[in-house]
Amino acid sequence: MTIDAKVALPLIGDVLKEALPVMGELVKAIAPLLQPFADAAAKKIAGDEESASKPIEFSLTPEPEKKTLTITW
C-alpha cells in the first residue's frame, strides 16, 4: 500500500494540529526546570562571574518577633 503525497498532506496536518498543543504544554512544564541551567549558561557566555561568586550573608542571630493572638467571644 502506498500513500500519495496529496493524501499524506491532510494526515500530516491533522497530526501537527494535535501535537502542537501537547508540545506547548510540555514546554510550559519543562521550562521552569531548565531555567536555572539557562541562567548559568547565559552568565558563563556573557562572562558575568561576579554575581555568581558573591557570598550570601545571613544574620546569625535573628530577632524573635513577638506575636499576639487575641480571641474574643
LUMZA-88226 format. One record per residue: residue number from 1; residue in one letter; chain; x, y, z of N, C-alpha, C in turn. Coordinates in nm, 2 decimals, padded with zeros to 4 digits, m for minus. Layout:
<pts>
@selum NUM drenfi a voke A n.u X n.v Y n.w Z ca.u X ca.v Y ca.w Z c.u X c.v Y c.w Z
...
</pts>
This chain:
<pts>
@selum 1 drenfi m voke A n.u 00.08 n.v m00.12 n.w 00.00 ca.u 00.00 ca.v 00.00 ca.w 00.00 c.u 00.09 c.v 00.12 c.w 00.00
@selum 2 drenfi t voke A n.u 00.06 n.v 00.21 n.w m00.09 ca.u 00.14 ca.v 00.34 ca.w m00.10 c.u 00.05 c.v 00.46 c.w m00.07
@selum 3 drenfi i voke A n.u 00.10 n.v 00.56 n.w m00.01 ca.u 00.02 ca.v 00.68 ca.w 00.01 c.u 00.08 c.v 00.79 c.w m00.07
@selum 4 drenfi d voke A n.u m00.01 n.v 00.85 n.w m00.15 ca.u 00.03 ca.v 00.96 ca.w m00.24 c.u 00.05 c.v 01.08 c.w m00.16
@selum 5 drenfi a voke A n.u 00.14 n.v 01.17 n.w m00.21 ca.u 00.17 ca.v 01.30 ca.w m00.13 c.u 00.05 c.v 01.38 c.w m00.11
@selum 6 drenfi k voke A n.u m00.05 n.v 01.38 n.w m00.20 ca.u m00.17 ca.v 01.46 ca.w m00.19 c.u m00.26 c.v 01.40 c.w m00.07
@selum 7 drenfi v voke A n.u m00.25 n.v 01.28 n.w m00.05 ca.u m00.33 ca.v 01.21 ca.w 00.05 c.u m00.26 c.v 01.23 c.w 00.19
@selum 8 drenfi a voke A n.u m00.12 n.v 01.23 n.w 00.19 ca.u m00.05 ca.v 01.24 ca.w 00.31 c.u m00.05 c.v 01.38 c.w 00.37
@selum 9 drenfi l voke A n.u m00.07 n.v 01.49 n.w 00.29 ca.u m00.07 ca.v 01.62 ca.w 00.35 c.u m00.18 c.v 01.65 c.w 00.45
@selum 10 drenfi p voke A n.u m00.30 n.v 01.61 n.w 00.43 ca.u m00.40 ca.v 01.63 ca.w 00.53 c.u m00.37 c.v 01.54 c.w 00.66
@selum 11 drenfi l voke A n.u m00.32 n.v 01.43 n.w 00.64 ca.u m00.28 ca.v 01.34 ca.w 00.76 c.u m00.18 c.v 01.41 c.w 00.84
@selum 12 drenfi i voke A n.u m00.07 n.v 01.46 n.w 00.77 ca.u 00.03 ca.v 01.53 ca.w 00.84 c.u m00.02 c.v 01.66 c.w 00.91
@selum 13 drenfi g voke A n.u m00.11 n.v 01.73 n.w 00.85 ca.u m00.17 ca.v 01.84 ca.w 00.91 c.u m00.25 c.v 01.81 c.w 01.03
@selum 14 drenfi d voke A n.u m00.33 n.v 01.70 n.w 01.02 ca.u m00.40 ca.v 01.66 ca.w 01.14 c.u m00.31 c.v 01.62 c.w 01.26
@selum 15 drenfi v voke A n.u m00.21 n.v 01.55 n.w 01.23 ca.u m00.11 ca.v 01.51 ca.w 01.33 c.u m00.05 c.v 01.63 c.w 01.39
@selum 16 drenfi l voke A n.u m00.01 n.v 01.73 n.w 01.31 ca.u 00.05 ca.v 01.85 ca.w 01.37 c.u m00.05 c.v 01.93 c.w 01.45
@selum 17 drenfi k voke A n.u m00.17 n.v 01.94 n.w 01.41 ca.u m00.27 ca.v 02.01 ca.w 01.49 c.u m00.29 c.v 01.95 c.w 01.62
@selum 18 drenfi e voke A n.u m00.28 n.v 01.82 n.w 01.63 ca.u m00.30 ca.v 01.75 ca.w 01.76 c.u m00.17 c.v 01.76 c.w 01.84
@selum 19 drenfi a voke A n.u m00.06 n.v 01.76 n.w 01.78 ca.u 00.07 ca.v 01.75 ca.w 01.85 c.u 00.11 c.v 01.89 c.w 01.90
@selum 20 drenfi l voke A n.u 00.08 n.v 01.99 n.w 01.83 ca.u 00.13 ca.v 02.13 ca.w 01.88 c.u 00.08 c.v 02.17 c.w 02.01
@selum 21 drenfi p voke A n.u m00.05 n.v 02.16 n.w 02.05 ca.u m00.09 ca.v 02.19 ca.w 02.18 c.u m00.02 c.v 02.11 c.w 02.29
@selum 22 drenfi v voke A n.u 00.00 n.v 01.98 n.w 02.26 ca.u 00.07 ca.v 01.89 ca.w 02.36 c.u 00.21 c.v 01.94 c.w 02.38
@selum 23 drenfi m voke A n.u 00.28 n.v 01.98 n.w 02.27 ca.u 00.42 ca.v 02.02 ca.w 02.28 c.u 00.42 c.v 02.15 c.w 02.35
@selum 24 drenfi g voke A n.u 00.32 n.v 02.24 n.w 02.34 ca.u 00.32 ca.v 02.37 ca.w 02.41 c.u 00.31 c.v 02.34 c.w 02.56
@selum 25 drenfi e voke A n.u 00.22 n.v 02.25 n.w 02.60 ca.u 00.21 ca.v 02.21 ca.w 02.74 c.u 00.34 c.v 02.15 c.w 02.79
@selum 26 drenfi l voke A n.u 00.40 n.v 02.07 n.w 02.71 ca.u 00.53 ca.v 02.01 ca.w 02.75 c.u 00.63 c.v 02.11 c.w 02.78
@selum 27 drenfi v voke A n.u 00.64 n.v 02.21 n.w 02.69 ca.u 00.74 ca.v 02.31 ca.w 02.70 c.u 00.71 c.v 02.40 c.w 02.83
@selum 28 drenfi k voke A n.u 00.58 n.v 02.43 n.w 02.85 ca.u 00.55 ca.v 02.50 ca.w 02.97 c.u 00.59 c.v 02.43 c.w 03.10
@selum 29 drenfi a voke A n.u 00.58 n.v 02.29 n.w 03.10 ca.u 00.61 ca.v 02.22 ca.w 03.21 c.u 00.76 c.v 02.20 c.w 03.24
@selum 30 drenfi i voke A n.u 00.83 n.v 02.20 n.w 03.13 ca.u 00.98 ca.v 02.18 ca.w 03.14 c.u 01.06 c.v 02.31 c.w 03.16
@selum 31 drenfi a voke A n.u 01.00 n.v 02.42 n.w 03.11 ca.u 01.07 ca.v 02.55 ca.w 03.11 c.u 01.12 c.v 02.59 c.w 03.25
@selum 32 drenfi p voke A n.u 01.04 n.v 02.58 n.w 03.36 ca.u 01.09 ca.v 02.62 ca.w 03.49 c.u 01.20 c.v 02.53 c.w 03.54
@selum 33 drenfi l voke A n.u 01.20 n.v 02.40 n.w 03.50 ca.u 01.31 ca.v 02.31 ca.w 03.54 c.u 01.44 c.v 02.35 c.w 03.47
@selum 34 drenfi l voke A n.u 01.43 n.v 02.40 n.w 03.35 ca.u 01.55 ca.v 02.43 ca.w 03.27 c.u 01.60 c.v 02.57 c.w 03.30
@selum 35 drenfi q voke A n.u 01.52 n.v 02.66 n.w 03.36 ca.u 01.56 ca.v 02.80 ca.w 03.37 c.u 01.69 c.v 02.82 c.w 03.45
@selum 36 drenfi p voke A n.u 01.72 n.v 02.75 n.w 03.56 ca.u 01.84 ca.v 02.77 ca.w 03.63 c.u 01.97 c.v 02.74 c.w 03.55
@selum 37 drenfi f voke A n.u 01.96 n.v 02.63 n.w 03.47 ca.u 02.07 ca.v 02.60 ca.w 03.38 c.u 02.09 c.v 02.70 c.w 03.27
@selum 38 drenfi a voke A n.u 01.97 n.v 02.75 n.w 03.22 ca.u 01.98 ca.v 02.85 ca.w 03.12 c.u 02.05 c.v 02.98 c.w 03.17
@selum 39 drenfi d voke A n.u 02.01 n.v 03.02 n.w 03.29 ca.u 02.07 ca.v 03.14 ca.w 03.36 c.u 02.22 c.v 03.12 c.w 03.38
@selum 40 drenfi a voke A n.u 02.26 n.v 03.00 n.w 03.42 ca.u 02.40 ca.v 02.98 ca.w 03.45 c.u 02.48 c.v 02.98 c.w 03.31
@selum 41 drenfi a voke A n.u 02.42 n.v 02.92 n.w 03.21 ca.u 02.49 ca.v 02.92 ca.w 03.08 c.u 02.50 c.v 03.06 c.w 03.03
@selum 42 drenfi a voke A n.u 02.39 n.v 03.14 n.w 03.04 ca.u 02.40 ca.v 03.28 ca.w 02.99 c.u 02.51 c.v 03.36 c.w 03.07
@selum 43 drenfi k voke A n.u 02.52 n.v 03.34 n.w 03.20 ca.u 02.62 ca.v 03.41 ca.w 03.27 c.u 02.76 c.v 03.37 c.w 03.23
@selum 44 drenfi k voke A n.u 02.78 n.v 03.24 n.w 03.20 ca.u 02.91 ca.v 03.19 ca.w 03.16 c.u 02.94 c.v 03.24 c.w 03.02
@selum 45 drenfi i voke A n.u 02.84 n.v 03.25 n.w 02.93 ca.u 02.87 ca.v 03.30 ca.w 02.80 c.u 02.90 c.v 03.45 c.w 02.80
@selum 46 drenfi a voke A n.u 02.83 n.v 03.52 n.w 02.89 ca.u 02.85 ca.v 03.67 ca.w 02.89 c.u 02.97 c.v 03.71 c.w 02.98
@selum 47 drenfi g voke A n.u 03.02 n.v 03.61 n.w 03.05 ca.u 03.14 ca.v 03.64 ca.w 03.13 c.u 03.10 c.v 03.71 c.w 03.26
@selum 48 drenfi d voke A n.u 02.98 n.v 03.70 n.w 03.31 ca.u 02.93 ca.v 03.76 ca.w 03.43 c.u 02.95 c.v 03.67 c.w 03.55
@selum 49 drenfi e voke A n.u 03.07 n.v 03.65 n.w 03.59 ca.u 03.10 ca.v 03.56 ca.w 03.70 c.u 03.10 c.v 03.64 c.w 03.83
@selum 50 drenfi e voke A n.u 03.09 n.v 03.77 n.w 03.83 ca.u 03.09 ca.v 03.84 ca.w 03.96 c.u 02.97 c.v 03.81 c.w 04.04
@selum 51 drenfi s voke A n.u 02.85 n.v 03.82 n.w 03.98 ca.u 02.73 ca.v 03.80 ca.w 04.05 c.u 02.71 c.v 03.65 c.w 04.10
@selum 52 drenfi a voke A n.u 02.78 n.v 03.56 n.w 04.03 ca.u 02.76 ca.v 03.42 ca.w 04.07 c.u 02.86 c.v 03.38 c.w 04.18
@selum 53 drenfi s voke A n.u 02.97 n.v 03.46 n.w 04.20 ca.u 03.06 ca.v 03.43 ca.w 04.30 c.u 03.05 c.v 03.51 c.w 04.43
@selum 54 drenfi k voke A n.u 02.95 n.v 03.60 n.w 04.44 ca.u 02.93 ca.v 03.67 ca.w 04.56 c.u 02.88 c.v 03.59 c.w 04.67
@selum 55 drenfi p voke A n.u 02.94 n.v 03.60 n.w 04.79 ca.u 02.88 ca.v 03.52 ca.w 04.91 c.u 02.75 c.v 03.58 c.w 04.95
@selum 56 drenfi i voke A n.u 02.67 n.v 03.49 n.w 05.01 ca.u 02.54 ca.v 03.54 ca.w 05.06 c.u 02.55 c.v 03.54 c.w 05.21
@selum 57 drenfi e voke A n.u 02.52 n.v 03.66 n.w 05.27 ca.u 02.54 ca.v 03.68 ca.w 05.41 c.u 02.40 c.v 03.67 c.w 05.48
@selum 58 drenfi f voke A n.u 02.40 n.v 03.59 n.w 05.59 ca.u 02.28 ca.v 03.57 ca.w 05.67 c.u 02.31 c.v 03.62 c.w 05.81
@selum 59 drenfi s voke A n.u 02.20 n.v 03.67 n.w 05.87 ca.u 02.21 ca.v 03.71 ca.w 06.01 c.u 02.22 c.v 03.59 c.w 06.10
@selum 60 drenfi l voke A n.u 02.32 n.v 03.59 n.w 06.18 ca.u 02.34 ca.v 03.47 ca.w 06.27 c.u 02.24 c.v 03.47 c.w 06.39
@selum 61 drenfi t voke A n.u 02.20 n.v 03.59 n.w 06.43 ca.u 02.11 ca.v 03.60 ca.w 06.55 c.u 01.98 c.v 03.67 c.w 06.50
@selum 62 drenfi p voke A n.u 01.89 n.v 03.59 n.w 06.45 ca.u 01.76 ca.v 03.65 ca.w 06.41 c.u 01.68 c.v 03.70 c.w 06.53
@selum 63 drenfi e voke A n.u 01.62 n.v 03.82 n.w 06.52 ca.u 01.55 ca.v 03.88 ca.w 06.63 c.u 01.41 c.v 03.81 c.w 06.63
@selum 64 drenfi p voke A n.u 01.37 n.v 03.76 n.w 06.75 ca.u 01.24 ca.v 03.69 ca.w 06.75 c.u 01.13 c.v 03.80 c.w 06.75
@selum 65 drenfi e voke A n.u 01.03 n.v 03.77 n.w 06.68 ca.u 00.92 ca.v 03.86 ca.w 06.67 c.u 00.81 c.v 03.82 c.w 06.77
@selum 66 drenfi k voke A n.u 00.76 n.v 03.92 n.w 06.84 ca.u 00.65 ca.v 03.88 ca.w 06.94 c.u 00.52 c.v 03.90 c.w 06.87
@selum 67 drenfi k voke A n.u 00.44 n.v 03.79 n.w 06.87 ca.u 00.31 ca.v 03.79 ca.w 06.81 c.u 00.21 c.v 03.76 c.w 06.91
@selum 68 drenfi t voke A n.u 00.10 n.v 03.83 n.w 06.90 ca.u m00.01 ca.v 03.82 ca.w 07.00 c.u m00.14 c.v 03.77 c.w 06.92
@selum 69 drenfi l voke A n.u m00.20 n.v 03.68 n.w 06.98 ca.u m00.33 ca.v 03.63 ca.w 06.93 c.u m00.44 c.v 03.66 c.w 07.03
@selum 70 drenfi t voke A n.u m00.53 n.v 03.73 n.w 06.99 ca.u m00.64 ca.v 03.77 ca.w 07.08 c.u m00.77 c.v 03.71 c.w 07.03
@selum 71 drenfi i voke A n.u m00.84 n.v 03.63 n.w 07.12 ca.u m00.96 ca.v 03.57 ca.w 07.08 c.u m01.07 c.v 03.63 c.w 07.17
@selum 72 drenfi t voke A n.u m01.17 n.v 03.68 n.w 07.11 ca.u m01.28 ca.v 03.74 ca.w 07.19 c.u m01.41 c.v 03.66 c.w 07.16
@selum 73 drenfi w voke A n.u m01.49 n.v 03.64 n.w 07.26 ca.u m01.62 ca.v 03.57 ca.w 07.25 c.u m01.73 c.v 03.66 c.w 07.26
</pts>
